[in-house]
């Protein structure tokens, strides 16, 4: 179950290309380098830095979203140090999957 304490604040900013510093309602902050996860149908287009830089916060679901419909689960972003390796490994598998 999603915890309100993991909801994003208004707080995110760009640190480097494909890297955001994200703040949460409970005061947690994560620096996330997204490039290794930008694979597969919905995330691959975000390798275009112009598209990636159009990130915003969806006020209904309180997470990062992009104009192409890509988003990330706020709990995953909140717990990034515990989730990053698994998500990067999955993204590598998405790259190996044949295109439909």
N, C-alpha and C positions, 0 to 999 in steps of 0.2 A: 504494500500500500504506500502511495506517495505521501510523504510527510510535508506539511506546510513549511516546516523549518528548512527544507531543502529547496524551497522555491527561490528562484533567482530574484535578486533585487534589480534595480535599475542599473546596477553597477557592472559594467564590463568595459574594457578598453583594449585596444590593439597594442601589443608590445613589440611584435615583429611580424613579418608576413606569416599568415596562417596561425598566429599565436595570439590568444586572448587571455586576459586576466579577468576572471569571472568571480563576482561576489554573490553570496547567498544570504538569505534572511537571518540565518543563525550566526552570521559573522565569518563563516568559513570563506576563504578565497582560494581559488585554484588557478594556476597558470597552465594553459592547455595548448599544446602544439597539435593542431588538427591535421596537418598534411599527411601523416602516415595512415590516417583513417579515411582519406578521401578516395575511396575506391567503390566500385559497383555503380549501379544505375543511378541512384539518387545522390550519392555523395561525390562521384567522380567529377561532375560539372563544377564543383566548388574548387577544383584545382585552378580554375580561372580566377585569379586574384581579384579582378573587378567584381565578380559575382560573390566571392567569399566575403569581400568587404561590405556587402549589402546586408550583413547580419543585423538582426533586430531581436527584441524580446517580445514574444507573444504574451500579451497581458492576460489571456484566458488560461493558458497552460503553464505559464511562467518558465519558459525555456527559450533557448536560442533557436531562431528559425531563419531560413533563407528564402528568397523569392521563388526558388524552384521547388519548394515543399520540403526540403531537407530540414531535419531537426535532430536534436539529441535529447535523450531522456534526462531530465534534470537530476535525478538520483545518480545517474552515471557520472554526470559532470561534477556533482558534489563530492562523490567518492572517487574522483579521478585516480589518485595513486593506487587504489585497489582494483580499478577496472581497466586501466590503460592497456596493459599487456594483452589481455584477452581480446579487447576490441581491435587492437592493431593486428593480432593474429587472424581474427575473422576477416579483417579488411584484406589481408594478403590472400586469403582463400577466395574472396569475392573477385580479386584480380585474376585468379586462375580459372574461374568459372567461365564456360563458353557464353558468348553473347547470345541473346534470344532474338 
